Amino acid sequence: MSRILTTHVGSLPRSQEVVDFIFSRERGTPYDPAAFEAAMTRAVSETVRRQVVAGVDVVSDGETSKISYATYVKDRYTGFEGDSPRNAPADLKLFPGFLQRISEAGGTPHYARPMCVGEVRSKGQGELETDIANLKAAIAEHGAARGFMNAASPGVIALFLQNAHYKTREAYLAALADAMKAEYETIVAAGLDLQLDCPDLALSRHMLFADLTDAEFVKIAASHVEALNHALQDIPEERVRIHICWGNYEGPHVCDIGMDQVFATLMAAKARYVLFETSNPRHAHEWEVFRDRRAEIPQGKVLVPGVVDTTTNFVEHPRLVAQRLERFTGLVGTGRVMAGSDCGFGTFAGFGAVDPDIAYAKLAAMAEGAALVS
């Protein structure tokens, strides 16, 4: 029986030094660029070291240098200025007392979400190349098996950095796909796997498109995958991972669209590895969708269920991790399953529900549980 490999969604808790530097850059306050770069290099090395110690096989840089998984593009591409409208998820609006509580407790991060007000063009791959160099050096230093790097999908950029320039949403998506194509190819050319973060395929249903029917939303999600696949046309599918989620926050999630509704759209993405939530209590039952629609899972796909939650400080028991994995190995075999996390542990710089040390304890429990299945 082949060993089940372990990975996670990408972002990990950042040190306070890193957070301070990132927000100095975000707010335009003075900082020493050389000290910034040195801090990022040290932090990525430590992040990779802790992943390796925890038993993670396919590691990332933790998205250390990025303010968030989507809005970092404003720093690397032209066309973004001002601020986009903020819209709370529909489920939180149904429970205004809870929404007010988490807002007052600092549970919602504050960061710039500029509008697209001009043509989207790359400012160059300099920042990306620095991130790649830091991750590859850390992989070599700590002996990690493989590495991946996250990048925003055209659809998630359109979700958070809304369009005020292109004539149609479709034109904006096409421009984003063309602009992001070089970023995706640079990551793969460097020998890393590429992960596309695509909460737009689920989360945006109850954030940006709450007024639509599910069927209408699925058509929009399909257009997002079409734009993404265009950007991926020159990249081998086996080098690509895709992550779908319904929002990395503790909340009722009663407005989430079901996996069964977006299943076919997700499977149509040009990505071998499919990362999705199965620990979130609102979606843990949806392994049944994969069971009931097993025939629709392309033969080349590798399923990466989230077997640890990223919104609570419970550390999952390894036996529970094993049970979650066994649901999927029973469907497609151990060779087509990896262990992952529901979402990132550091989706936004300086913001995360899980204590940093507990995040790594969860990853260690994941690795231990995967070993039980293997």
Number of C-alpha atoms within 10 A of each C-alpha: 8 10 14 22 22 24 25 30 30 27 23 26 27 26 17 11 12 22 20 16 21 21 15 15 17 14 10 9 9 9 13 10 11 9 11 18 17 11 17 24 22 13 22 25 20 16 24 28 19 19 24 20 14 18 22 26 22 23 29 32 29 27 26 28 25 22 23 19 23 25 20 18 21 21 15 17 18 17 17 24 15 11 15 18 11 10 11 13 22 21 17 19 13 13 12 10 11 14 19 13 11 14 12 10 9 10 16 15 12 10 15 17 21 19 21 24 17 14 16 23 15 18 13 12 14 10 14 17 15 15 22 22 14 20 27 23 15 25 23 13 12 16 13 21 13 17 21 27 25 25 23 22 30 28 29 23 25 21 20 23 25 20 23 16 17 17 9 11 16 14 14 24 24 22 17 23 24 20 19 23 20 16 20 25 17 16 22 19 12 12 14 22 22 26 27 25 26 29 23 27 27 23 23 26 26 25 22 18 16 15 12 12 10 16 11 12 23 21 12 19 22 18 19 26 23 20 24 25 19 15 24 22 12 11 18 13 18 15 18 22 26 25 25 23 23 29 18 21 17 13 16 15 20 12 17 22 19 15 23 14 15 20 17 15 19 23 18 14 22 24 25 21 24 22 29 25 28 24 23 23 11 16 17 15 12 16 17 14 14 19 15 12 12 13 9 11 18 11 11 12 19 22 25 29 26 27 32 30 25 28 19 17 16 14 18 20 14 22 16 16 25 22 16 23 28 17 16 21 18 11 15 18 15 21 14 20 25 27 28 31 26 27 31 22 27 26 26 25 27 18 18 24 18 20 13 17 11 14 26 23 18 25 28 23 24 33 24 20 25 27 17 16 20 14
